[in-house]
Amino acid sequence: MPSFERVAAAAEAREASPQVVTGGGRTIGLFYHEGSFYAVDNRCPHMGFPLSDGSVEDGILTCPWHHARFELSCGDTLDPFADDVTTFPVEVREGEVYVDPDPEREVDPATHWQERLEHGLRESLPLVIDKAVIGLDDAGVDPAVSLRIGTAFGTEYRQDGWGSGLTTLAAMANLLPDLRPVDRRRALAVGLGAVADDCAGEPPFFVQDPLSTDRVSAERLTEWFRDTIEVRDADGAERVVRAAVEAASTPHEASEGRRPSGNRSTTGDGATGEAGLDESALATMFVAAATDHRYLDSGHQLDFVNKAFELLDRIGWEHADAVLPSLVPGLADASRAEERSSWRQPVDVAALVEDAAADLPDLLARGAGETWTEPEGFVDRLLGDDPHAIVDALTDAVAAGATGEDLASAVADAAARRVAGFGTANEFRDWNTVHHTYTYANAVCGLAGRTDDPALYRAVLDGAVSVYLDRFLNTPPIPLPDPDGDADPDAALDDLLETFEVEADETVGRAGRHTAEYLASGGDPARLKRALGEVLLREDAGFHPRQNVEAAFARYDAGRGRVHPVATARYLAAHTPTRREGEQTFRIAERLNRGEAIHEA
């Protein structure tokens, strides 16, 4: 029911157009143009500048700050960076102007902000994406909705398929439970913005039809997939994947709002498609293809596979037909580590892994029914200087009953030690080398909870060899901090946060020490994670720090010790502070949402 309020005398409003009036608690710009009155929200929807300071010509209202243009009668914008401005019905009664300040809207807020999010992704507009994330949160929309929109866009509008953008989105989704409520918005905005950046200017992903057969076993489909990836036939591999997804029934419900347990090897209800496919079989298919060659793309491809599976846990496995095929281009085109001299000289570690992999069936048979307990000093053996001894330690463990998850966790601990002991005398870009090994090892841990196929052990071996090849980056050796545990946790956390404010080599070591002191002195790990998350999200941190923090939280949650938060604190300190351009844009979106006049000093 319309509820009009008097806002001005008509004669005065004609002479003094535009005017700023109020109605229903709103600040309204009242314009008289070409014989009619028009009322709009006086705050420009782009960045809040008063539209009453703008100009009107030929029915178009132009904001003077960034020149966003609006059709005066309906509020529609002509510029993609600005939202439509809200308009209000106007009536003139007996020489007085009346405005309805609360008209019925055609679109509810949830629908409006979903549409704006899709628009922001298409146009790669950070401010629009940030405002949409905030608007959706205010409307009580589950974060899974934003994740689905971002995933659908990222898998459709990037010819090369899954990349750093979708990986960032998945990592941010995993971080949500560990963050302050205010930072969960930031995390979603960071992930969605990364997807938009990754897809900007890219051709779309052209979809291949699935193979029409429904009488092929999971083993045969896996064989076909490996064969097509081997010869870099992305189109053929995609058709196989789509056939596999069609053959599989919907595995389980999305695990929204929580970190997946990582302990599943079958689907939630045990259901499989006619080909015997379930989530575990799909994981086996991808792990097998990703480990037929060594350490693809410095570990990125297996990490992408793991993140795709984790994202499906959150948005629902009914989206697998869009998500999993997007992994194919990267797998088919990936660089293979055995083609690099570092994996061939002076020790042919690629051949070492391949020989050990050939023995896996016999080793697994010997270990069947055995229970393996990680011996003291096992991680130290993985950090040794002899690659033969490292591989022997792993193969002996397999024969003694060690699971893929057991060994993947140990390799991830060793990789964390490399990050925690990284010497700042190295070139700065060498941080990426130890980081790639670490996130690869974390991915192997995630996939170990989905498949127990022998191919998973090949990934473990690749990770261990990469840890070995990184050994010189711990020269000179940086000892792990070993605090006595009698520090004040609050003071230790304050000292830690200070290390992220100054760019200097010495702050890297301090970050590790303060983190260890905080945890050893009884500090709450959840509080530490919230603090590290806050630091990460206020910075223009980039792809690698976001990956690193998310991996460290996952490994610490898995009970693998404080080396992981120590490592990521050192890594984060080395990569901060930044310009914080993204944080500035997000703060503008927040202030606009609160109704602040950000253009005023």
C-alpha positions as CSV (number, residue, x, y, z in Angstrom):
1,M,0.0,0.0,0.0
2,P,1.6,3.3,-1.1
3,S,2.4,5.7,1.8
4,F,3.1,9.2,0.3
5,E,4.7,11.9,2.3
6,R,4.8,15.7,1.5
7,V,8.3,16.7,0.7
8,A,8.2,20.2,-0.9
9,A,6.0,22.9,-2.4
10,A,5.7,22.4,-6.1
11,A,6.4,26.0,-7.1
12,E,9.5,26.2,-5.0
13,A,10.7,22.8,-6.3
14,R,10.3,23.8,-9.9
15,E,12.4,27.0,-9.3
16,A,15.1,25.4,-7.1
17,S,15.6,22.0,-8.9
18,P,17.2,19.8,-7.8
19,Q,16.4,19.8,-4.1
20,V,17.4,17.5,-1.3
21,V,14.4,16.3,0.7
22,T,13.7,13.6,3.3
23,G,11.0,11.0,3.5
24,G,10.8,7.8,5.5
25,G,14.2,8.4,6.9
26,R,15.7,8.5,3.4
27,T,17.7,11.4,1.7
28,I,16.0,11.9,-1.6
29,G,17.1,14.0,-4.7
30,L,14.0,15.8,-6.1
31,F,14.4,16.8,-9.8
32,Y,12.1,18.9,-12.0
33,H,12.9,18.1,-15.6
34,E,10.9,18.5,-18.9
35,G,7.7,19.3,-17.0
36,S,7.7,16.5,-14.5
37,F,9.0,15.7,-11.0
38,Y,11.4,12.8,-10.4
39,A,12.7,11.4,-7.1
40,V,15.8,9.3,-6.6
41,D,17.9,8.1,-3.7
42,N,20.3,10.9,-3.4
43,R,23.3,8.6,-2.8
44,C,24.9,7.5,-6.1
45,P,24.8,3.7,-6.0
46,H,28.4,3.5,-7.2
47,M,30.2,5.3,-4.4
48,G,27.7,7.4,-2.6
49,F,28.2,10.9,-4.0
50,P,25.1,13.1,-3.8
51,L,23.3,13.0,-7.1
52,S,21.7,16.4,-6.4
53,D,25.1,17.8,-7.3
54,G,24.8,16.1,-10.7
55,S,23.4,17.3,-14.0
56,V,20.3,16.3,-16.0
57,E,20.0,16.4,-19.7
58,D,17.6,14.6,-22.1
59,G,16.3,12.5,-19.3
60,I,19.7,11.3,-18.1
61,L,21.1,12.1,-14.7
62,T,24.9,12.1,-14.5
63,C,26.9,11.8,-11.3
64,P,29.8,14.3,-11.3
65,W,32.2,12.1,-9.4
66,H,32.7,9.1,-11.7
67,H,30.2,10.2,-14.4
68,A,27.8,7.3,-13.8
69,R,24.6,7.9,-15.8
70,F,21.1,7.0,-14.8
71,E,17.8,7.1,-16.7
72,L,15.9,9.5,-14.5
73,S,12.4,8.0,-14.7
74,C,13.3,4.4,-13.8
75,G,16.8,4.7,-12.3
76,D,18.5,2.2,-14.7
77,T,22.2,2.9,-15.2
78,L,23.9,3.1,-18.5
79,D,27.3,2.2,-17.0
80,P,28.1,-1.4,-15.9
81,F,30.2,-0.2,-12.9
82,A,27.3,1.4,-11.2
83,D,24.1,-0.2,-9.9
84,D,20.7,1.1,-10.8
85,V,19.6,4.0,-8.5
86,T,16.5,3.6,-6.5
87,T,13.6,5.8,-7.7
88,F,10.4,6.8,-5.8
89,P,6.9,7.4,-7.0
90,V,6.0,11.2,-7.1
91,E,2.5,12.9,-7.1
92,V,1.6,16.5,-7.1
93,R,-1.5,17.4,-5.0
94,E,-2.9,20.9,-4.7
95,G,0.5,22.5,-5.3
96,E,2.5,20.1,-3.0
97,V,4.9,17.4,-4.0
98,Y,4.4,14.0,-2.4
99,V,6.8,11.0,-2.6
100,D,6.4,7.4,-1.6
101,P,9.7,6.7,0.2
102,D,9.1,2.9,0.6
103,P,7.6,1.6,-2.7
104,E,7.2,-2.1,-3.3
105,R,10.3,-3.4,-5.1
106,E,10.1,-5.7,-8.1
107,V,13.1,-7.8,-7.0
108,D,13.9,-9.0,-3.5
109,P,17.4,-8.2,-2.1
110,A,18.7,-11.7,-2.4
111,T,17.8,-11.9,-6.1
112,H,19.1,-8.4,-6.8
113,W,22.5,-9.1,-5.2
114,Q,22.9,-12.5,-6.9
115,E,22.3,-10.7,-10.2
116,R,24.8,-8.0,-9.3
117,L,27.4,-10.6,-8.3
118,E,27.0,-12.3,-11.7
119,H,27.4,-8.9,-13.3
120,G,30.5,-8.1,-11.2
121,L,32.1,-11.3,-12.3
122,R,31.3,-10.8,-16.0
123,E,32.8,-7.3,-15.9
124,S,35.5,-8.0,-13.4
125,L,34.5,-5.2,-11.1
126,P,35.9,-5.6,-7.6
127,L,33.6,-3.0,-6.0
128,V,30.5,-4.5,-7.5
129,I,31.6,-8.0,-6.3
130,D,32.3,-6.7,-2.8
131,K,28.9,-4.9,-2.6
132,A,27.1,-8.0,-3.8
133,V,28.9,-10.2,-1.2
134,I,27.9,-7.8,1.6
135,G,24.3,-7.4,0.3
136,L,23.9,-11.2,0.1
137,D,25.2,-11.6,3.7
138,D,22.9,-8.9,4.9
139,A,20.0,-10.7,3.2
140,G,20.9,-13.9,5.1
141,V,21.9,-15.8,2.0
142,D,24.0,-18.9,2.6
143,P,27.6,-18.4,1.4
144,A,27.2,-21.6,-0.6
145,V,25.0,-19.5,-3.0
146,S,27.9,-17.2,-3.8
147,L,30.3,-20.1,-4.1
148,R,28.0,-21.8,-6.7
149,I,27.7,-18.5,-8.7
150,G,31.5,-18.1,-8.6
151,T,32.1,-21.7,-9.5
152,A,29.6,-21.7,-12.4
153,F,31.2,-18.5,-13.8
154,G,34.8,-19.7,-13.4
155,T,34.2,-23.1,-15.0
156,E,32.3,-21.6,-18.0
157,Y,34.3,-18.5,-18.8
158,R,37.9,-19.7,-18.9
159,Q,39.1,-21.6,-21.9
160,D,42.0,-23.1,-20.0
161,G,39.7,-24.4,-17.4
162,W,40.4,-24.6,-13.7
163,G,43.1,-22.1,-12.5
164,S,44.3,-20.0,-9.6
165,G,41.0,-18.2,-9.4
166,L,38.8,-21.2,-8.6
167,T,41.6,-22.6,-6.4
168,T,41.5,-19.3,-4.4
169,L,37.7,-19.5,-4.1
170,A,37.9,-23.1,-2.8
171,A,40.7,-22.1,-0.3
172,M,38.6,-19.1,1.0
173,A,35.6,-21.4,1.4
174,N,37.7,-23.8,3.5
175,L,38.8,-20.9,5.7
176,L,35.3,-19.5,6.5
177,P,34.8,-21.5,9.7
178,D,38.1,-20.3,11.1
179,L,37.6,-16.6,10.5
180,R,36.0,-13.8,12.4
181,P,32.4,-13.2,11.1
182,V,33.4,-9.9,9.6
183,D,36.2,-11.5,7.7
184,R,34.0,-14.2,6.2
185,R,32.6,-11.6,3.9
186,R,36.1,-10.5,2.9
187,A,37.1,-14.1,2.2
188,L,34.2,-14.6,-0.1
189,A,35.0,-11.3,-1.9
190,V,38.6,-12.3,-2.2
191,G,37.8,-15.7,-3.7
192,L,35.1,-14.3,-6.1
193,G,37.4,-11.5,-7.1
194,A,40.2,-14.0,-7.9
195,V,37.8,-15.9,-10.2
196,A,36.8,-12.7,-12.0
197,D,40.5,-11.7,-12.5
198,D,41.3,-15.2,-13.8
199,C,38.5,-15.1,-16.3
200,A,38.9,-11.5,-17.4
201,G,39.4,-11.3,-21.2
202,E,39.5,-15.1,-21.6
203,P,37.5,-17.1,-24.2
204,P,34.9,-19.4,-22.7
205,F,35.3,-23.0,-22.0
206,F,33.8,-24.9,-25.0
207,V,32.0,-28.1,-23.8
208,Q,32.5,-31.5,-25.3
209,D,29.7,-34.0,-25.3
210,P,30.1,-37.0,-23.1
211,L,30.7,-40.5,-24.6
212,S,27.3,-42.0,-24.9
213,T,28.2,-45.5,-23.7
214,D,26.7,-46.6,-20.3
215,R,28.3,-50.1,-20.3
216,V,31.9,-49.3,-19.4
217,S,33.4,-50.1,-16.1
218,A,35.1,-47.5,-13.8
219,E,38.4,-49.2,-14.5
220,R,38.0,-48.9,-18.2
221,L,37.0,-45.2,-18.0
222,T,40.0,-44.6,-15.8
223,E,42.2,-46.3,-18.4
224,W,40.8,-44.2,-21.2
225,F,41.3,-41.0,-19.2
226,R,44.9,-41.8,-18.4
227,D,45.6,-42.7,-22.1
228,T,44.1,-39.4,-23.4
229,I,46.0,-37.3,-20.8
230,E,49.2,-39.2,-21.7
231,V,48.9,-38.0,-25.3
232,R,47.7,-34.5,-24.3
233,D,44.2,-35.1,-25.9
234,A,42.1,-32.7,-23.8
235,D,39.0,-33.1,-25.9
236,G,39.0,-36.9,-25.7
237,A,39.8,-36.8,-22.0
238,E,36.9,-34.4,-21.4
239,R,34.5,-36.7,-23.1
240,V,35.6,-39.5,-20.9
241,V,35.2,-37.4,-17.7
242,R,31.7,-36.3,-18.7
243,A,30.8,-39.9,-19.3
244,A,32.2,-40.9,-15.9
245,V,30.2,-38.1,-14.2
246,E,27.0,-39.1,-15.9
247,A,27.6,-42.7,-14.8
248,A,28.0,-41.7,-11.2
249,S,25.0,-40.9,-9.1
250,T,25.0,-37.8,-6.9
251,P,27.4,-38.9,-4.2
252,H,26.4,-36.8,-1.2
253,E,25.0,-33.6,0.1
254,A,27.2,-30.5,0.1
255,S,29.1,-29.9,3.4
256,E,28.3,-26.3,3.7
257,G,29.8,-24.1,6.4
258,R,32.3,-26.7,7.7
259,R,35.6,-28.1,6.6
260,P,35.2,-31.5,5.0
261,S,36.5,-34.4,7.2
262,G,38.8,-35.7,4.4
263,N,38.2,-39.2,5.6
264,R,35.8,-40.5,3.0
265,S,36.7,-43.1,0.4
266,T,33.1,-43.7,-0.7
267,T,30.0,-41.6,-1.2
268,G,27.7,-40.5,1.6
269,D,25.1,-43.2,0.9
270,G,27.4,-45.7,-0.8
271,A,25.5,-45.3,-4.0
272,T,27.2,-45.8,-7.3
273,G,26.2,-45.4,-11.0
274,E,25.8,-48.2,-13.4
275,A,29.5,-48.2,-14.2
276,G,30.3,-48.6,-10.5
277,L,31.4,-45.0,-10.2
278,D,31.3,-42.9,-7.0
279,E,33.3,-40.1,-5.6
280,S,36.2,-42.4,-4.7
281,A,36.3,-43.8,-8.3
282,L,36.3,-40.2,-9.7
283,A,39.1,-39.3,-7.3
284,T,41.1,-42.4,-8.4
285,M,40.6,-41.4,-12.0
286,F,42.1,-38.0,-11.5
287,V,44.9,-39.0,-9.1
288,A,46.0,-41.8,-11.5
289,A,46.2,-39.4,-14.5
290,A,47.9,-36.7,-12.4
291,T,50.6,-39.1,-11.2
292,D,51.4,-41.0,-14.4
293,H,54.0,-38.2,-14.7
294,R,56.0,-36.5,-12.0
295,Y,54.9,-33.4,-10.1
296,L,52.8,-31.8,-12.8
297,D,53.3,-28.0,-13.1
298,S,55.3,-27.8,-9.9
299,G,52.5,-29.5,-8.1
300,H,49.7,-27.1,-9.1
301,Q,47.7,-29.7,-11.0
302,L,47.2,-32.1,-8.2
303,D,46.4,-29.2,-5.9
304,F,43.8,-28.0,-8.4
305,V,42.3,-31.5,-8.4
306,N,42.0,-31.6,-4.6
307,K,40.5,-28.1,-4.5
308,A,37.9,-29.0,-7.1
309,F,36.8,-31.9,-5.0
310,E,36.8,-29.8,-1.8
311,L,34.7,-27.1,-3.5
312,L,32.2,-29.8,-4.7
313,D,31.8,-30.8,-1.1
314,R,30.6,-27.3,-0.3
315,I,28.4,-26.5,-3.3
316,G,27.0,-30.0,-4.0
317,W,28.1,-32.8,-6.2
318,E,25.3,-32.2,-8.6
319,H,27.7,-29.6,-10.0
320,A,30.4,-32.1,-10.8
321,D,29.5,-32.1,-14.5
322,A,30.7,-28.5,-14.7
323,V,33.6,-28.6,-12.2
324,L,35.5,-31.8,-13.0
325,P,35.8,-31.3,-16.8
326,S,37.4,-27.9,-16.1
327,L,40.4,-29.8,-14.7
328,V,41.2,-31.5,-18.0
329,P,43.0,-28.7,-20.0
330,G,45.5,-28.2,-17.2
331,L,46.2,-31.9,-16.8
332,A,46.7,-32.4,-20.5
333,D,48.9,-29.4,-21.0
334,A,51.0,-29.6,-17.8
335,S,54.7,-29.6,-17.6
336,R,56.2,-32.9,-16.4
337,A,58.9,-32.8,-13.8
338,E,60.9,-35.7,-15.4
339,E,61.5,-33.4,-18.3
340,R,63.5,-31.0,-16.0
341,S,67.1,-31.5,-15.3
342,S,66.6,-31.0,-11.6
343,W,64.7,-34.3,-11.5
344,R,67.4,-36.1,-13.6
345,Q,70.7,-34.7,-12.5
346,P,72.9,-35.4,-10.6
347,V,70.5,-38.1,-9.3
348,D,67.7,-39.4,-11.5
349,V,65.0,-39.0,-8.8
350,A,62.3,-39.4,-11.5
351,A,63.5,-42.9,-12.3
352,L,63.8,-43.6,-8.5
353,V,60.1,-42.8,-8.1
354,E,59.1,-44.8,-11.1
355,D,61.0,-47.9,-9.9
356,A,59.4,-47.6,-6.5
357,A,55.9,-47.1,-8.0
358,A,56.4,-50.3,-10.0
359,D,56.9,-52.2,-6.7
360,L,53.8,-50.8,-5.1
361,P,51.4,-53.7,-5.8
362,D,53.8,-56.1,-4.0
363,L,54.5,-53.7,-1.2
364,L,50.8,-53.1,-0.6
365,A,50.1,-56.9,-0.6
366,R,52.8,-57.4,2.1
367,G,51.3,-54.6,4.2
368,A,47.7,-55.8,3.9
369,G,46.3,-56.4,7.4
370,E,49.3,-54.7,9.1
371,T,49.1,-51.7,11.3
372,W,51.8,-49.1,11.0
373,T,52.7,-46.5,13.6
374,E,54.9,-43.6,12.6
375,P,58.3,-44.2,14.2
376,E,60.2,-41.5,16.0
377,G,62.4,-39.5,13.7
378,F,60.5,-40.6,10.5
379,V,60.0,-37.0,9.3
380,D,63.7,-36.4,9.9
381,R,64.5,-39.3,7.6
382,L,62.3,-37.6,4.9
383,L,64.4,-34.5,5.3
384,G,67.7,-36.3,4.7
385,D,70.2,-35.8,2.0
386,D,70.0,-39.3,0.4
387,P,67.0,-39.7,-2.0
388,H,67.4,-43.5,-2.0
389,A,67.1,-43.6,1.8
390,I,64.0,-41.3,1.6
391,V,62.3,-43.6,-0.9
392,D,63.3,-46.7,1.1
393,A,61.8,-45.2,4.2
394,L,58.5,-44.8,2.4
395,T,58.4,-48.1,0.7
396,D,59.4,-49.9,3.9
397,A,56.5,-48.1,5.6
398,V,54.1,-49.3,2.8
399,A,55.2,-52.9,3.3
400,A,54.6,-52.4,7.1
401,G,51.0,-51.4,6.6
402,A,51.2,-47.6,6.3
403,T,48.3,-46.0,4.6
404,G,48.5,-43.3,2.0
405,E,47.0,-40.9,4.5
406,D,49.7,-41.8,7.0
407,L,52.5,-41.2,4.6
408,A,51.0,-38.1,3.0
409,S,50.7,-36.5,6.5
410,A,54.4,-37.2,7.2
411,V,55.5,-35.8,3.9
412,A,53.4,-32.7,4.5
413,D,55.1,-32.3,7.9
414,A,58.5,-32.5,6.2
415,A,57.4,-29.9,3.6
416,A,56.2,-27.6,6.5
417,R,59.7,-27.9,8.0
418,R,61.2,-26.7,4.8
419,V,59.0,-23.6,4.9
420,A,59.6,-23.1,8.6
421,G,63.3,-23.3,8.1
422,F,63.6,-21.3,4.9
423,G,66.6,-19.1,5.0
424,T,66.0,-15.4,4.1
425,A,69.4,-15.3,2.4
426,N,67.8,-17.1,-0.5
427,E,66.2,-15.2,-3.4
428,F,62.7,-14.1,-2.5
429,R,61.1,-16.0,-5.3
430,D,62.6,-19.2,-3.8
431,W,59.8,-19.0,-1.2
432,N,57.6,-20.2,-4.0
433,T,59.6,-23.4,-4.4
434,V,59.1,-24.6,-0.8
435,H,55.6,-23.3,-0.9
436,H,54.7,-25.4,-4.0
437,T,56.0,-28.5,-2.3
438,Y,53.9,-27.7,0.8
439,T,50.6,-27.1,-0.9
440,Y,51.2,-30.2,-3.1
441,A,51.7,-32.3,0.0
442,N,48.6,-30.9,1.6
443,A,46.6,-31.8,-1.6
444,V,47.9,-35.4,-1.4
445,C,46.6,-35.5,2.2
446,G,43.2,-34.3,1.0
447,L,43.0,-36.8,-1.8
448,A,44.2,-39.6,0.5
449,G,40.9,-39.3,2.3
450,R,39.1,-40.0,-0.9
451,T,41.0,-42.9,-2.6
452,D,43.3,-45.6,-1.4
453,D,44.3,-46.5,-5.0
454,P,48.1,-47.3,-5.4
455,A,48.3,-44.1,-7.6
456,L,48.0,-42.1,-4.4
457,Y,51.3,-43.5,-3.2
458,R,53.0,-42.2,-6.3
459,A,51.8,-38.7,-5.3
460,V,53.4,-39.3,-1.8
461,L,56.7,-40.3,-3.5
462,D,56.6,-37.2,-5.7
463,G,56.0,-35.0,-2.7
464,A,58.9,-36.6,-0.8
465,V,61.3,-36.1,-3.7
466,S,60.3,-32.5,-4.0
467,V,61.0,-32.1,-0.3
468,Y,64.5,-33.6,-1.0
469,L,65.1,-31.2,-3.9
470,D,64.3,-28.2,-1.7
471,R,66.9,-29.1,0.8
472,F,69.4,-26.3,-0.2
473,L,66.8,-23.7,0.6
474,N,67.3,-24.6,4.3
475,T,70.9,-23.6,4.0
476,P,72.0,-22.2,6.4
477,P,69.7,-24.2,8.6
478,I,67.1,-22.2,10.5
479,P,66.3,-24.2,13.7
480,L,62.6,-24.6,14.6
481,P,61.7,-22.4,17.6
482,D,61.5,-24.3,20.9
483,P,59.9,-22.0,23.5
484,D,59.7,-22.9,27.1
485,G,56.0,-22.1,27.2
486,D,56.0,-19.5,30.0
487,A,55.2,-16.4,27.8
488,D,52.0,-14.3,28.1
489,P,49.9,-15.5,25.1
490,D,48.3,-12.1,24.7
491,A,51.7,-10.4,24.5
492,A,53.0,-13.1,22.1
493,L,50.1,-12.6,19.8
494,D,50.5,-8.8,19.9
495,D,54.2,-9.2,19.0
496,L,53.3,-11.6,16.2
497,L,50.9,-9.1,14.7
498,E,53.5,-6.4,14.7
499,T,55.7,-8.5,12.5
500,F,53.2,-8.2,9.6
501,E,53.5,-4.4,9.7
502,V,57.1,-4.0,8.7
503,E,58.9,-5.4,5.6
504,A,62.2,-6.7,6.8
505,D,64.0,-10.1,6.8
506,E,64.3,-10.2,10.6
507,T,60.5,-10.1,11.0
508,V,60.2,-13.5,9.3
509,G,62.1,-15.3,12.1
510,R,60.2,-13.3,14.8
511,A,56.9,-14.4,13.3
512,G,57.8,-18.0,13.7
513,R,59.1,-17.6,17.2
514,H,56.0,-15.6,18.4
515,T,53.7,-18.2,16.9
516,A,55.5,-21.0,18.6
517,E,55.5,-19.0,21.9
518,Y,51.8,-18.3,21.7
519,L,50.9,-22.0,21.2
520,A,53.4,-23.4,23.7
521,S,52.1,-21.0,26.3
522,G,48.5,-22.2,26.0
523,G,47.2,-19.7,23.5
524,D,43.9,-20.6,21.9
525,P,44.6,-21.9,18.4
526,A,41.2,-20.7,17.1
527,R,42.2,-17.1,18.2
528,L,45.6,-17.5,16.4
529,K,43.8,-18.6,13.2
530,R,41.4,-15.7,13.4
531,A,44.3,-13.3,13.7
532,L,46.3,-14.8,10.8
533,G,43.1,-14.8,8.7
534,E,42.6,-11.2,9.5
535,V,46.1,-10.3,8.4
536,L,45.8,-12.4,5.2
537,L,42.6,-10.8,4.1
538,R,43.5,-7.2,4.7
539,E,46.4,-7.5,2.4
540,D,46.6,-7.8,-1.4
541,A,48.2,-11.1,-0.5
542,G,48.0,-12.9,-3.8
543,F,47.6,-16.5,-4.7
544,H,50.4,-18.2,-2.8
545,P,49.9,-16.7,0.7
546,R,46.2,-17.5,0.5
547,Q,47.1,-21.1,-0.4
548,N,49.7,-21.3,2.3
549,V,47.5,-20.2,5.1
550,E,44.7,-22.4,4.1
551,A,47.0,-25.5,3.9
552,A,48.5,-24.7,7.3
553,F,45.1,-24.5,8.9
554,A,44.1,-27.8,7.4
555,R,47.3,-29.6,8.5
556,Y,47.0,-28.1,12.1
557,D,43.4,-29.2,12.3
558,A,44.5,-32.7,11.3
559,G,46.6,-32.8,14.5
560,R,50.0,-32.5,12.8
561,G,51.5,-30.0,15.3
562,R,52.5,-26.4,15.5
563,V,55.2,-26.6,12.8
564,H,52.4,-25.7,10.3
565,P,51.2,-22.4,11.9
566,V,54.9,-21.6,12.5
567,A,55.6,-22.1,8.9
568,T,52.7,-20.1,7.6
569,A,53.4,-17.3,10.0
570,R,56.9,-17.0,8.6
571,Y,55.7,-17.2,5.0
572,L,53.0,-14.6,5.6
573,A,55.5,-12.2,7.3
574,A,57.8,-12.5,4.3
575,H,54.9,-11.4,2.0
576,T,53.5,-8.5,4.1
577,P,52.7,-5.7,4.2
578,T,51.3,-5.0,0.8
579,R,49.5,-2.0,-0.8
580,R,46.1,-3.3,0.4
581,E,44.3,-2.1,-2.6
582,G,41.7,-4.8,-2.3
583,E,41.1,-4.0,1.4
584,Q,40.5,-0.3,0.5
585,T,37.9,-1.3,-2.1
586,F,36.2,-3.7,0.4
587,R,36.1,-0.9,3.1
588,I,34.4,1.4,0.6
589,A,31.8,-1.2,-0.1
590,E,31.2,-1.6,3.7
591,R,30.9,2.1,4.2
592,L,28.5,2.4,1.4
593,N,26.4,-0.4,2.8
594,R,26.3,1.5,6.2
595,G,25.1,4.6,4.4
596,E,28.3,6.7,5.1
597,A,29.1,9.7,2.9
598,I,32.6,8.5,2.0
599,H,33.2,11.5,-0.3
600,E,33.3,13.8,2.8
601,A,36.4,14.3,4.8
